[in-house]
Amino acid sequence: MANPKQKMTVPRFRGRKGDGPPLVVLTAYDVPSTLAAEAAGVDAMLVGDSLGNVLLGYSSTMPVTLDEMIHHARAVGRVRERALLIVDMPWMTYHVGIEDSLRNAARVIRESGADAVKLEGGAKRVPVIRALIDAEIPVMGHLGLTPQSMLAMGGHKVQGRDEECAAQIERDARALADAGVFSIVLEGMPAEVARRVSTAIDVPTIGIGAGAGCDGQVLVYHDLLGLLPHKSPKFVRKYAEGFEQSVDAIRSWADDVRDGRFPSDAETYS
Ligand code: KIV
C-alpha cells in the first residue's frame, strides 16, 4: 500500500499494479501546476506535449520541440518533491534512429531531472524502447489515440472500436510490456478494450478517455481546472471553472483600479 509521504520511484509506481488504489497522474508544465499537484498528493506528474495545445496555442502536439519540452520540464523539475516526474518525448525525437533517440532522451533526463520519458506507439517502437532501457532510462508507453499520429489517424479519433484494432492494441501493449516499459498510457478507447489490455499485461495502465478499468487515471491540468474556455471532451470532468473565475477576478481588479479602490493604504508602502 502506498505511503503518501514516500518519494515515488519508477519501481514503486510499477509495483502498484494490483496493489492499492488507482494511480493518480496529472500533467504539470510550470511552477504553479507542479506545486498544486504536489500539494494535492498526486502519484506522478507528466510534462505532456499537450503543453503545445494548452500553453503554446498550437492546434496539435506535432509542432512541439524538444527544447520546448525541456524548458517546461526544467521548471517542474526544480520544484517537484515527491511525485514521479515523467516527460513526453515530442514527435520526431525518437523516430530517426536509436542514437538520436538516446541523445534526446538523455537531454530530457539530464536537463530536467525527470525520472522517466514517455513515447507514443506500439510494437514498432520496441527497438528504441529497449535501447533507452539499456541506457537506464525508464520508459512509459502510450497506446490508442496517440495525438502525435493524428495526421495518420485522420484526427483525434477513438481507437479500438473494431475487434481487429482492439486486438492490435492488446498485441502492442504486450510487446511494450515485454520490452520493459514500467507503465502504459491508454488513451481514447472503449472501456472494455482498456480493461482487456489492463488484464493482459503486468504493468500499470493509466487511462485517459479509456474508462474505469485501468490501473490509474491521468488528466490534463487545464482540463481538470477548466482553465480554458473551450468545450471539454466527453472524458473530462471539470473540478473548477478556472477560466470564468480568472476573468471575474481580473475584472474585479480592473474595476477597482478604474474606480480608485486599488491600491488601498494597506497595499501601499509608506
Ligand atoms: O501530452 C499529454 O498530456 C499526454 C496525456 C494526455 C496522457 O500525453
Residues whose N, C-alpha, C, O or C-beta is under 5 A from the ligand:
A	BS01	KIV	T27 G48 D49 S50 V185 I208 V218
